[in-house]
Amino acid sequence: MNTTPEHDERIAKMTFASVYPHYVTKVEKKNRTIAELHQVITWLTGYDEKKLKELIAEKVTFEKFFQHAALNPNAHLIKGLICGYRIEEIQTPLTQQVRYLDKLVDELAKGRKMEKILREA
């Protein structure tokens, strides 16, 4: 599935700091914790809590956020629909990576077990 260049550019220039509070609100509304949110983000990106705080303070774009991330080798196992797009069919790597994160946050908020979210055997 192809996204438009405009869509991809908008995602690339969006700051992680602008979206992060929405992730927090979403998971806390469903009685999940910020620690669990950070665990999911760390699993996907390799960033620890200290680095996450730095990236939020620096207001890095998603482009820069994922440029320096050590993407989990099992990230390709994240599948399904998010924002009307089938994740595994998104052609633009950065857009796909952002949608991976969105999907993980959704799964956390929906009460899915952590071992399922983190694609553990």
N, C-alpha and C positions, 0 to 999 in steps of 0.2 A: 504494500500500500504506500503510495507516495503522498507525502505532505507537500504543501506549496512552499516555495522558497521564502515567501513572506512569513508563513507560519514558523518555519525553521529559524529564521532571523529573529523573530519576536522571542522565541524560546531562548535562543543563544544570548540575547541581550538582557533578559530578565535576571534580576539578582536573586541569588539563593536566599538572602536576608529578607527579601520581600515575600517569599513563599513560605519560609520556615514557620512564621507565626500561625499560618493557616494549617500547616501540618500538626503543630502542637494543639491547636483548638480542636481539630478533627479527632485526634486520638484521645484527648482528655475528655471530650464529650462522651466517648464510648468506654470510659473508665480504664483506659490504657495510660501508661506513664511516659514521661519524657525520657526516662532511662530506656524504656523499650523502643521508643522512637529512635534514640541515638544508637541503640544496638542494631536496628535495621539499617540505618544510614551507614554505620561503620561496616557492617557486613558487605554492603554494596560497594562502598567507596574506599574502604581502608582508613578513613579519617577517624582519629580518636576524638574524644570530647574536647580536648584543648584545641585541636586544629579546627574543629567545627566552630568553636567560639571565635577563633581568629578570622575564619572565612566570613562569618556573619558580620563581625565588626568591620572587616575590610569591604563589605558589600560587593563581593565578587559576583560576576555574572555566572550563569550556568555553564557558559562556554569555558571559563577559567576553572570553575569548580570541578568539572569532569575532565578537563585537560590534565590536571595534576592528580586525579584519583587513580587508585590501583583497583580497577574494576574487578569484582569477584569473578573467578573463572566459571562459576555456576550461574552468572547473571542471565545467560542465554536460556535458562530454564524458566524464566519469568515470562509467562504467556497470558493472553487474554485481552479483553477490551478495556481501554481506558480513554476517556474523552472521545469516544467514537472511533478510535483507531485500534486495530489489532496490533499489539506490541511487536509480535514476532515478524510482522510484515513491513514495519517502518524501515525505510531505506536509509534515512539520514542518521548516522551513528549517535550524534549528540541528542537529537530529538528522541531517539529510542532510549538512550540512557536516562533522560529526564522522565520519560514515561515509565521506565523500570522503577524509578524512585516513587513516582505517583502511585503505581500499582502496589508496591510494598506498603506504603502508608495506608492505602485503602484496605488492604488485607488485614493490617494491624487494627485499624478502626472497626473492621467487621468482626473482630474477635477470633480471627484464625489463630491457631496454635503457632507459637514462635518457631518450632522446628519445621513446620510446613512453610512458613514465610521465608525462612532462611534456607529453604531447599536442601534440608538435611535428609540423609537416608533413613 
